[in-house]
């Protein structure tokens, strides 16, 4: 235990890549570093559950408890907010008498409140403000110097230290006027800015914590003829668990008994409750409706869909995109520019002939106003917000750069089956060709004969019959007609459900017009064709809307399918797509993507992540669609949980909106500094425009808050 403490390391809740050997503040955002010991331990364990980016282990958070060593994540962050809040109020109370005792304020108000020893009371109160209120900035400065990554803490610490030392020298006899009231207001505003900003950071990451908290702490394990409560993280494959009405599903699994409606909205973004019956799969974290279910666990907590989602979100938030690296570089350079500009401002005003106090005030204002805090947070806040919102809406980002690059997509290639279409045969029409039987009777006869088959065509016919509340008829002498259909006796009549090939072989003439996209089965009664049922892989109703949105974004859409040209043309034309590529084998899809790229297209590919894997990997942006719980489609950059093509359009719109927010934040943070720095230096001094250090701090804090609020306004439309 002692040995571990000697090798304790610390990390930042917002910047996990920063690891220090000693406690202190993050050089990028000034947050107190949290111990990394628990994370290191967990990484060594193969069966560990991923940590969220607040330093909270998922298994602990699922129990609603906080790891003592890891700093408790959310509780630690809340503690930091409370700390800044407390320091702010203490400094606020002390600032009032400091301002009242300041000669400058008294001069402005034309009053004289000085008395014997008032200077020393002013010094004592200001010293408390400097050391207590300024402590987070002073310790942050030490951390930045040690790590050789100068940033915001360095600038604030230099500004307040210069102001404090100069003011102490004035009290001790140096000619001039002290800076104590400006020091107090500067620290006060910096504390307020940090307090507001940390609340924004906390709310930006709250969505991820809500995902973590979805997993219930306990499960009802069915053990023989009795039920016992166990910890969720002890569940393993093949355990049987009981899910009571209104409870959360404890683990991924398959229903072996019961029927209910599940609310999966927090996991998939689908707001409509989903009906689940025996044999259906369920996802941990979804909420059970009014039915009671027995579920056979398919895998333990660490492999659950929810745990994988949380890990994907963390990885995406931790990943550095080009935009973020650019912002980090800009923040680093801005710190150097601020220090150099501050020094040059000081020297320039002294050379011009201004007194030491004036030159120092200009220097302090320049250093404070140029703090790169807004620049440092411009991208991370948008990243935290976008990845968490995406996960809640069924869009899982594995590669942040690919997600941001979605704005460049010029051609979007759709796999047909299961993406634009439902991937299952559905009855599109059924007709009677014999006046004795109604069309409903024809369907009922077909469904009755197909009742025992699991063939996709049979499944489609049975599904349609059930929708119409039809009851299966009693069959006799059931037998299969090899390769052609099935046959049985119903009410003494010989009934066959057969393919068009059977009709041709037996010269049963029938004139039925059909499209190439349809599959038709005929119902033959006593050797006479009595009707037919037509099935097709139905185009999803959302597909047309998705294609329309993509067209409005000037993105070409192509259909890529192994089906024949007629089927591909039918689907492509019905959706008003820009073209189709048909009769393509899985390995040839890769070549088609390369071909498009060679023509200068920025290509996104959507597919099911299995036979489309090579094409997904080759595409500039690979989007795995409808992967369900198999979310770790290794070759894709982005995973869409639902098989809804509208989500593809949403993803691209959201990718553009996210990038737009990043650029807006970067433009504000850099543009603000371009304008603010010359003003702080006193470029408009002759025009009567002067910024005090406190006003500089106000503007700096406002810029940070603007960036935080702008990130919070990011939405999926």
Residue, then its C-alpha position, 0 to 999 in steps of 0.5 A: x500500500x505504501x509502495x503504491x502511494x510513493x508512485x501516485x500519479x494524478x490526472x485532469x478530469x477534463x484532460x486525461x492525457x495530462x498525467x503528473x507525479x504530484x498533485x496540483x492544477x491542470x496546466x490547461x484548465x486549472x482544475x485540481x488533478x485527481x489521483x490516477x491510482x485506481x485507473x492504473x489498477x483497473x487497466x491492469x485488470x482484463x475484466x475491468x469496466x471502462x472509466x468515464x472521463x471524470x475519473x469515476x469507474x463505471x462499476x462503482x458509479x453503477x452502484x451509486x457509490x464513489x471511489x474514494x481514491x479516484x476522487x469520486x468523479x462527479x462528486x469531486x467536480x461538484x466539490x471543486x465548484x463548491x470550493x470556487x463558490x466559497x472562495x468567491x463569496x469570501x473575496x466578495x465580502x473582503x472586497x467591499x472594505x478593501x475598496x472603501x479603504x483604497x485611496x483611488x476609490x476615495x479620490x473618485x468619491x471625493x471622500x476621506x475615510x483614512x485613519x491611523x493604521x488604515x493602510x495596514x488593515x488594507x494590506x491585511x485584507x488584501x493579503x487574505x484575498x491574494x493568498x486565499x482567493x488567488x490560491x488556485x491560480x498560484x498553485x496552478x502556476x507552479x504546476x504549469x512551470x513544473x510541466x513546462x506547459x505555460x497557460x492561463x494559470x501562469x498569466x493570472x498568477x503573474x498578474x496578481x503577484x505583480x499587482x500584490x508585490x507592487x502594492x505592498x511596496x507602496x504601503x512600505x514607502x515606495x512613491x505611488x498608489x496601490x493596486x489593492x482594490x484592482x487586485x481584489x476585483x481581479x481575483x473576484x472576477x476570475x473566481x466567478x468566471x471559473x465557477x460559471x465555467x466549471x458548472x458549464x463543463x459539468x453540465x456538458x458531461x452530465x449526459x455521459x454520467x446519465x448513461x453510466x447511471x442507466x445500469x441498475x446496481x442489483x439484479x434478481x437472479x433466478x436460482x432454481x425455484x427461488x429468486x435472489x438479489x445480486x450485484x449487477x456486475x457479478x452476472x455472467x453468461x447463461x444466468x437467468x434474471x427476473x425483470x419486474x414491471x417498471x424496472x431497468x434491464x440488468x444485463x444484455x440477454x434474450x427473453x425466455x419467458x414473458x412479453x412486454x414493451x421496453x423503453x430504449x430511448x436513452x440507448x437508441x434515441x428511439x422514443x417509441x416503446x418497443x414490443x419484446x416477446x420470447x426469443x427477442x434480445x434486450x439491452x441492459x439499461x432499457x426500462x421494462x413496461x408492465x410485463x414481467x420478463x425472464x431473461x437469459x444473460x448473453x454476457x457480463x456487464x463489462x461486455x454489455x452494449x451500454x459499457x461499450x457505448x460508454x467506452x466509445x464515448x470516452x474514447x471519442x472525447x479523449x481523442x484529439x481531432x485536428x481542430x482541437x490540436x490547432x486550438x491547443x497550439x493557438x492557446x500555447x502561442x497566445x500565452x507566450x504572446x500575452x507575456x511578451x506583449x505585457x512586458x513590451x507594454x510595460x517598457x513602452x509606457x515607461x519609455x514614453x514617460x508614464x509613471x511606474x504605476x500606470x505602466x504596471x497597470x497596463x501590463x497587468x491588464x494585457x496579461x489578464x485579458x489575453x488569458x487563453x482560457x476561452x481558446x483552450x475550452x473552445x473545442x473540448x466543451x463542444x466535443x464533450x457535448x456532441x459525443x454525449x448527445x450523439x450516444x443518447x441519440x443512437x449515433x456512436x462516434x468512434x473516430x472524431x476526425x471522421x465525424x468532423x470530416x462528415x461535412x466534406x462528404x460529396x458522395x454517400x454510398x448506401x448498401x440497400x438491404x437493411x439500410x434503405x430497405x427493411x431487409x425482410x420480405x413483406x407482403x406488398x399486395x395479395x389478390x384473388x384470381x377466382x371469384x369464389x375466394x376473397x383476397x383475404x381467404x387467399x392470404x389465409x390459405x397461404x399463411x396456413x400452409x406456410x405456418x411451419x416454415x421459417x423461410x423469409x417468404x413464409x415469415x412475411x406471409x404469416x406476419x401479414x396474416x397475423x396483422x389481419x387477425x386471421x386464424x390458421x386453418x386445419x391442414x391434412x396431408x401436408x408435404x413439400x414439393x421439392x424446390x417449388x413449394x408446399x401442398x396440403x388438404x384444407x376442407x377436402x380441397x387440394x391447396x398448393x402454395x408454389x413458385x412461378x416455376x411450378x406454374x410454367x412446368x405444369x402449364x398453368x397459365x396466368x397473366x399477372x404483371x409484377x415488377x422485378x423487385x417483387x417475389x410472387x407465390x401463387x395459390x393453386x386450388x384443385x389444380x386451378x390458380x386461385x390467387x397470388x401473394x406478392x412480397x418485396x424487401x420494402x423500402x423504409x418510409x424514412x429513406x425518401x426523407x433521408x435522400x431528400x435531406x442529403x440532396x439539399x446538402x449537395x451530397x450525391x447518393x448512390x445505391x450499391x447492392x448485390x441485387x440485380x439491376x432491375x431491383x436496384x433501379x426500382x429502389x433507386x428511382x423510387x427514392x430519386x437517388x443519383x444512381x446505382x451500382x448493382x450485382x456487386x459482390x462484397x469484395x467488389x464493393x471496395x473497388x467501387x469505393x476506390x473508383x469514386x475516390x479516384x474521381x475526387x469524391x469524398x466518399x461515405x459508405x453506409x453498410x451493416x458492418x459485416x460483408x461491407x467491412x472492406x468498403x467501410x474501411x476504404x471509405x473516407x467516412x465509414x458508417x455502420x448501420x443497424x449494428x444493434x448490440x454488435x456496436x464494435x464494428x471494427x472497420x467503421x468510424x461511426x456506428x448508428x444503432x438503429x437501421x434508420x436511414x434518417x439517422x445517416x442524414x442526421x449524423x451529417x447535419x450534426x457533424x456539420x453543426x458540431x464543426x460549426x460550433x467549434x469554428x464559432x468558438x475558435x473565431x470568438x476566442x481568437x477574435x476577442x483577443x485580437x481586439x482586446x489586447x490593443x485596448x488593454x495595452x492602451x492604444x486608445x489612451x489618447x481617445x480617453x478609452x482605458x481598460x482597468x485590470x478588473x474590466x480586463x478580467x470581466x471581458x476574459x471571463x465573459x469570453x469563456x462563458x460565451x464559449x461555454x454557452x455556445x457549446x451548450x446550444x449544440x443540438x441534434x435537429 
